[in-house]
Amino acid sequence: MAPSGPGSVRRRCRRVLYWIPVVFISLLLGWSYYAYAIQLCIVSMENIGEQVVCLIAYHLLFAMFVWSYWKTIFTLPMNPSKEFHLSYAEKELLEREPRGEAHQEVLRRAAKDLPIYTRTMSGAIRYCDRCQLIKPDRCHHCSVCDKCILKMDHHCPWVNNCVGFSNYKFFLLFLAYSLLYCVFIAATDLQYFIKFWTNGLPDTQAKFHIMFLFFAAAMFSVSLSSLFGYHCWLVSKNKSTLEAFRSPVFRHGTDKNGFSLGFGKNMLQVFGDEKRYWLLPIFSSLGDGCSFPTCLVNQDPEQPSTPAGLNSSSKNPENHQFPAKPLRESQSHLLTDSQSWTENSTSLGKGKAGKGMLCGCFEIF
């Protein structure tokens, strides 16, 4: 067998290094189990009732924490379906055409039947040269995974995985249960931590575990609470981390709330409409990750009620083609209590004639 080249060796080394944060978290979690369950509950607690209650609650949180963390790590990110990949003939045609209008014309023809509404900053079709596919809405190429990831939020080194459509719910639950885990440990360990400083604990190995356990739990609680709060805000606005830093661009222009459906429906997109699965790391998100409901009017109080780009298109209704393609069946029921896109477009036309109209829109961070 031919020896591996230096490039292959470097890739393998990088793959090993990427697991270091996961190993660190796993070791820290293992030590915290020993420190809390053994050294604190069994060795230091004298009240049997307190021991039982703390151990039951602790193991419940521990199990949910490990389960959600495992699912976040080992759930493979979803990639665009084959309909977004160019055919062999289209690839050949793209290679022959120079970059520019002719290149875009090939992409426009290939994308004419795809449910995509977003564009690049220059208004061009979003195309990935690396994967040779037309990017679905909210899809981005991850340089670490070297793949296009559906509804990519970010690449997280602590889980050594891309957080996107397939595992974003698991990531949120991982943050939630890890926060509850740390808060619970800090709260139940506090009285013994105080005894440590007042010399109320016997001079044994347990006292040092108790001290460091409280410090670790308190510090992680602070950092996790800010991160979890931030992602709760993103969910309420139906934004990803990437979209929070760079607003999506539609045919009518940039719209930071272009995918927001309102708080309730934004939550449903991530957690699904079956409430019994909300708190479990079981996939229940709505849709297929390739298409998402969008809105035409921006109602975010931080922005004008009508984007500048929408004004120009309202003056020329025949040029306003957004959105031009039907929603997927898996997403359409999110809009069952709203007017259809055709009815909305008609209402916009009537609004031009002098009738006031308020359109429900979808918000994202």
KOLTORSE-951577 format. One record per residue (C-alpha): x, y, z; residue number from 1. Coordinates in Angstrom, 1 decimal. Example, Ala and Ser with C-alpha at 12.3 -4.5 7.8 and 13.67 -1.06 7.14 Angstrom:
REM KOLTORSE-951577
        u        v        w    nr
     12.3     -4.5      7.8     1
     13.7     -1.1      7.1     2
This chain:
REM KOLTORSE-951577
        u        v        w    nr
      0.0      0.0      0.0     1
      1.3      3.5     -0.9     2
      2.5      5.5      2.1     3
      0.3      8.4      3.2     4
      1.3     11.8      2.0     5
      2.0     14.8      4.3     6
     -1.4     16.3      3.6     7
     -3.1     13.1      4.7     8
     -1.1     13.0      7.9     9
     -1.9     16.7      8.7    10
     -5.6     16.0      8.2    11
     -5.5     13.1     10.6    12
     -3.7     15.1     13.2    13
     -6.2     17.9     12.9    14
     -9.1     15.4     13.3    15
     -7.4     14.1     16.5    16
     -6.9     17.7     17.8    17
    -10.5     18.6     17.2    18
    -11.5     16.0     19.8    19
     -9.5     17.6     22.6    20
    -12.3     20.0     23.8    21
    -14.8     17.1     23.8    22
    -12.4     14.9     25.8    23
    -11.8     17.8     28.2    24
    -15.6     18.2     28.8    25
    -16.0     14.5     29.2    26
    -13.2     14.2     31.8    27
    -14.6     17.3     33.7    28
    -18.0     15.7     33.7    29
    -16.6     12.4     35.0    30
    -14.8     14.2     37.8    31
    -17.9     16.2     38.7    32
    -19.9     13.0     39.0    33
    -17.3     11.5     41.4    34
    -17.0     14.8     43.4    35
    -20.7     15.3     43.8    36
    -22.2     11.8     44.0    37
    -19.5     10.2     46.0    38
    -17.6     12.8     47.9    39
    -20.4     15.2     48.6    40
    -23.6     13.1     48.7    41
    -22.3      9.9     50.1    42
    -19.3     10.9     52.2    43
    -20.2     14.4     53.4    44
    -24.0     14.5     53.7    45
    -25.2     13.1     57.0    46
    -29.0     13.4     56.4    47
    -30.3     10.3     54.6    48
    -33.3     12.2     53.1    49
    -31.1     14.9     51.8    50
    -28.8     12.3     50.2    51
    -31.7     10.5     48.4    52
    -33.3     13.7     47.1    53
    -30.0     15.2     45.9    54
    -28.9     11.9     44.3    55
    -32.2     11.4     42.4    56
    -32.3     15.0     41.1    57
    -28.6     14.9     40.3    58
    -28.8     11.7     38.2    59
    -31.8     13.0     36.3    60
    -30.0     16.1     35.3    61
    -26.8     14.2     34.6    62
    -28.6     11.8     32.3    63
    -30.3     14.5     30.3    64
    -27.1     16.5     30.1    65
    -25.1     13.5     28.8    66
    -27.9     12.5     26.4    67
    -28.3     15.9     24.8    68
    -24.5     16.3     24.6    69
    -24.1     13.0     22.9    70
    -26.8     13.8     20.4    71
    -25.2     17.2     19.6    72
    -21.9     15.5     19.0    73
    -22.9     12.5     17.0    74
    -25.8     13.8     15.0    75
    -24.5     14.3     11.5    76
    -25.2     17.7     10.0    77
    -27.6     17.6      7.1    78
    -26.4     18.6      3.6    79
    -28.4     19.9      0.7    80
    -30.5     17.4     -1.2    81
    -29.5     16.2     -4.7    82
    -32.0     18.6     -6.3    83
    -29.6     21.5     -5.3    84
    -26.6     19.9     -7.0    85
    -25.8     20.8    -10.5    86
    -26.1     18.2    -13.2    87
    -23.0     17.2    -15.1    88
    -24.1     19.3    -18.1    89
    -24.6     22.3    -16.0    90
    -21.2     21.9    -14.4    91
    -19.6     21.7    -17.8    92
    -21.5     24.8    -18.9    93
    -20.4     26.7    -15.8    94
    -16.7     25.8    -16.4    95
    -16.9     27.2    -19.9    96
    -18.7     30.4    -19.0    97
    -16.6     33.2    -17.5    98
    -17.5     34.8    -14.2    99
    -20.2     37.3    -14.8   100
    -23.7     37.6    -16.3   101
    -23.4     34.5    -18.4   102
    -22.3     32.5    -15.3   103
    -25.3     33.8    -13.4   104
    -27.6     33.0    -16.2   105
    -26.6     29.3    -16.0   106
    -27.3     29.4    -12.2   107
    -30.6     31.2    -12.6   108
    -31.8     28.5    -15.1   109
    -30.7     25.8    -12.7   110
    -32.4     27.4     -9.7   111
    -35.7     28.4    -11.4   112
    -37.6     25.5     -9.8   113
    -35.9     25.6     -6.4   114
    -37.5     27.1     -3.3   115
    -34.7     29.7     -2.7   116
    -35.3     33.4     -1.9   117
    -32.0     34.6     -0.6   118
    -29.2     36.0     -2.6   119
    -25.6     37.2     -2.2   120
    -24.9     40.8     -1.2   121
    -24.6     41.6     -4.9   122
    -28.0     40.0     -5.7   123
    -26.5     36.9     -7.3   124
    -27.5     33.2     -6.9   125
    -25.7     31.7     -3.9   126
    -23.5     29.0     -5.3   127
    -20.8     26.9     -3.6   128
    -17.8     26.3     -5.8   129
    -16.4     23.8     -3.4   130
    -19.5     21.6     -3.2   131
    -20.7     22.6     -6.7   132
    -24.3     23.2     -5.6   133
    -26.8     26.0     -5.3   134
    -27.1     26.9     -1.7   135
    -30.5     26.5     -0.1   136
    -31.7     29.4      2.1   137
    -29.8     29.6      5.3   138
    -27.2     27.1      4.1   139
    -23.5     27.9      4.5   140
    -20.3     26.1      3.7   141
    -18.3     25.0      6.8   142
    -14.6     25.3      6.3   143
    -13.9     22.8      9.1   144
    -16.3     20.1      7.9   145
    -15.7     21.1      4.3   146
    -19.4     20.7      3.5   147
    -22.4     22.9      3.0   148
    -24.6     22.6      6.2   149
    -28.3     23.2      6.2   150
    -29.4     26.1      8.4   151
    -25.9     26.4      9.7   152
    -25.6     28.2     13.0   153
    -21.9     27.8     13.8   154
    -19.1     25.2     14.1   155
    -18.8     24.4     17.8   156
    -15.4     23.1     19.0   157
    -16.9     21.9     22.3   158
    -18.9     19.3     20.4   159
    -16.6     18.9     17.4   160
    -19.5     19.3     15.1   161
    -21.4     21.8     13.1   162
    -24.6     23.1     14.8   163
    -27.3     23.3     12.2   164
    -30.8     22.2     11.2   165
    -30.3     18.5     12.2   166
    -28.9     19.1     15.8   167
    -29.8     22.7     16.7   168
    -32.5     21.6     19.1   169
    -30.1     19.1     20.7   170
    -27.6     22.0     21.1   171
    -30.1     24.1     22.9   172
    -31.1     21.3     25.2   173
    -27.4     20.7     25.9   174
    -27.0     24.3     26.9   175
    -30.2     24.2     29.0   176
    -29.4     20.9     30.9   177
    -25.7     21.8     31.4   178
    -26.8     25.1     32.9   179
    -29.3     23.4     35.2   180
    -26.7     20.8     36.1   181
    -24.2     23.5     37.1   182
    -26.8     25.6     39.0   183
    -28.1     22.6     40.9   184
    -24.5     21.6     41.9   185
    -23.6     25.1     43.0   186
    -26.9     25.5     45.0   187
    -26.7     22.2     46.8   188
    -22.9     22.4     47.4   189
    -23.0     26.0     48.8   190
    -23.6     25.1     52.4   191
    -20.8     22.7     52.4   192
    -18.5     25.2     50.6   193
    -19.3     27.6     53.5   194
    -18.4     25.0     56.0   195
    -15.1     24.5     54.3   196
    -14.1     28.1     55.0   197
    -15.4     28.0     58.5   198
    -13.6     24.8     59.3   199
    -16.9     23.0     59.7   200
    -15.8     20.0     57.5   201
    -13.4     17.3     58.7   202
    -10.0     17.6     57.1   203
    -10.5     14.9     54.5   204
    -10.1     14.5     50.7   205
    -13.8     15.4     50.3   206
    -13.4     19.0     51.3   207
    -11.1     19.8     48.4   208
    -13.5     18.2     45.9   209
    -16.3     20.2     47.4   210
    -14.4     23.4     47.1   211
    -13.3     23.0     43.5   212
    -16.7     21.6     42.6   213
    -18.4     24.8     43.7   214
    -16.0     27.0     41.9   215
    -16.3     25.1     38.7   216
    -20.1     24.9     38.8   217
    -20.4     28.6     39.6   218
    -18.1     29.7     36.8   219
    -19.7     27.5     34.2   220
    -23.2     28.7     35.4   221
    -22.3     32.3     34.6   222
    -20.8     31.5     31.1   223
    -23.6     29.1     30.2   224
    -26.4     31.4     31.3   225
    -25.2     34.1     28.9   226
    -24.7     31.7     26.0   227
    -28.1     30.0     26.6   228
    -29.8     33.3     26.9   229
    -28.3     34.5     23.6   230
    -29.5     31.4     21.8   231
    -33.0     31.7     23.3   232
    -33.1     35.2     21.9   233
    -32.0     33.8     18.5   234
    -34.7     31.2     18.6   235
    -37.4     33.8     19.5   236
    -36.3     35.9     16.5   237
    -35.7     32.8     14.2   238
    -32.1     33.7     13.5   239
    -28.9     31.7     13.4   240
    -25.7     33.0     14.8   241
    -24.4     33.7     11.2   242
    -27.6     35.6     10.4   243
    -27.2     37.6     13.5   244
    -23.9     38.9     12.3   245
    -24.9     39.2      8.6   246
    -28.5     39.6      7.8   247
    -29.9     37.5      4.9   248
    -30.3     39.2      1.6   249
    -33.5     38.7     -0.4   250
    -34.6     40.0     -3.8   251
    -36.0     43.1     -2.2   252
    -32.8     43.7     -0.2   253
    -31.4     42.9      3.2   254
    -33.9     42.0      5.8   255
    -32.8     40.9      9.3   256
    -36.3     39.6     10.1   257
    -37.0     37.9      6.8   258
    -37.5     34.4      8.3   259
    -39.3     35.4     11.5   260
    -42.8     34.1     12.0   261
    -43.5     35.6     15.4   262
    -42.4     34.1     18.7   263
    -44.7     31.1     18.9   264
    -44.1     29.9     15.3   265
    -40.4     30.5     15.7   266
    -40.3     28.2     18.6   267
    -42.3     25.6     16.7   268
    -39.8     25.6     13.9   269
    -37.0     24.5     16.3   270
    -38.9     22.3     18.8   271
    -41.8     21.1     16.6   272
    -45.5     20.9     17.3   273
    -45.5     17.8     19.5   274
    -44.9     19.2     23.0   275
    -44.1     15.8     24.6   276
    -40.7     15.9     22.7   277
    -39.7     19.5     23.5   278
    -37.6     18.6     26.5   279
    -36.1     15.4     25.0   280
    -33.1     15.3     22.7   281
    -35.3     13.7     20.0   282
    -35.5     15.3     16.6   283
    -38.8     17.1     16.2   284
    -38.0     20.3     14.3   285
    -40.3     21.3     11.5   286
    -39.4     21.2      7.8   287
    -36.6     19.7      5.7   288
    -33.9     22.3      6.2   289
    -33.9     23.2      2.6   290
    -36.8     25.7      2.5   291
    -38.2     28.1      5.1   292
    -41.3     30.4      5.3   293
    -40.4     34.0      4.8   294
    -42.2     37.4      5.2   295
    -42.5     40.5      3.0   296
    -42.9     43.2      5.6   297
    -40.5     44.0      8.5   298
    -42.1     45.0     11.8   299
    -39.1     44.9     14.0   300
    -39.3     48.0     16.3   301
    -35.6     48.6     15.8   302
    -36.2     49.2     12.0   303
    -38.7     51.1      9.9   304
    -42.0     49.3      9.5   305
    -41.3     49.0      5.7   306
    -37.8     48.4      4.4   307
    -36.5     50.7      1.7   308
    -36.1     47.8     -0.7   309
    -39.8     47.0     -0.3   310
    -40.9     50.5     -1.2   311
    -39.2     50.3     -4.5   312
    -40.8     47.0     -5.3   313
    -44.2     48.2     -4.3   314
    -44.0     50.9     -6.8   315
    -43.4     48.3     -9.5   316
    -45.7     45.3     -8.6   317
    -44.9     43.5    -11.8   318
    -41.2     43.4    -10.7   319
    -41.9     42.1     -7.2   320
    -41.5     38.4     -7.6   321
    -40.7     37.6     -3.9   322
    -41.4     34.9     -3.0   323
    -41.8     33.3     -6.4   324
    -41.8     29.6     -5.4   325
    -44.2     27.6     -3.3   326
    -43.3     26.6      0.3   327
    -42.6     23.0      1.0   328
    -45.6     21.0      2.5   329
    -43.6     20.5      5.7   330
    -43.4     24.2      6.3   331
    -46.7     25.5      4.8   332
    -48.8     24.6      7.9   333
    -46.9     27.2      9.9   334
    -48.8     29.7      7.8   335
    -52.3     28.1      8.1   336
    -53.7     31.1     10.1   337
    -52.2     33.6      7.7   338
    -53.1     34.6      4.1   339
    -51.4     32.8      1.3   340
    -48.5     34.5     -0.5   341
    -50.8     35.3     -3.4   342
    -53.3     37.0     -1.2   343
    -50.5     38.9      0.5   344
    -49.2     40.1     -2.8   345
    -52.7     41.2     -3.8   346
    -53.1     43.1     -0.5   347
    -49.8     44.9     -1.1   348
    -51.2     46.0     -4.4   349
    -54.3     47.3     -2.8   350
    -52.3     49.1     -0.1   351
    -50.7     51.1     -2.9   352
    -54.1     52.3     -3.8   353
    -54.6     53.8     -0.4   354
    -55.8     51.0      1.9   355
    -53.7     50.5      5.0   356
    -52.4     47.1      5.7   357
    -50.5     45.4      8.4   358
    -48.8     42.2      7.5   359
    -47.6     39.6     10.0   360
    -43.9     38.9      9.6   361
    -41.3     36.5     10.9   362
    -38.5     37.7     13.2   363
    -35.0     36.4     13.7   364
    -32.3     37.9     15.9   365
